[in-house]
Every structure is written in structure tokens, then in C-alpha cells.
Amino acid sequence: MDGSSKNWTDQIIVQDGLLSNSTDNYFADAIKIKLPACDGASQQGYRKSSISYKGESIFFKGHIITQSRLDDIEKNFGLFSNAT
């Protein structure tokens, strides 16, 4: 089912690259957070007014969603205030 988060997993395994735990990766020991976004745009938009698409008003306020998720991570895990 395209566009569905129904089958998303709680964890992802990355074999290589910046997010991998490979010993060759300088960031292997870094904390990594999965913030899935089903729209493919990483929910970063912030438009003050709507746009019209096929007669419907669409708002792009994903930045607020992302900020709220990061605030929640800080509140519950202290991830950013405890950073070294």
C-alpha cells in the first residue's frame, strides 16, 4: 500500500553510509533518531497561507510538526540538553 505507514518498523538497519554502525563510520556511536514522514518531504514546509489544489485549500506547516517531535524528544529523553 503506497503512502501507508502501516508496515513501518520501529528500527531500521543501515549497512553503510553516514547512518551505519560500521567501524569505518566516524558517527557510528552517535545517537540516531528515526523521524518518518509519509509525504516524502520530511515535513519541513512552513507556508503562512494555503495554496489551492483541485479546488481544495492545502496548508504546508510540516516544520511545526517536526519541531514538536524534536521538542518531545528533548522533553522525554533530554537528548539535546545532554549533548556533549
Order of alpha helices (4+ residues) and beta strands (2+ residues): beta-beta-alpha
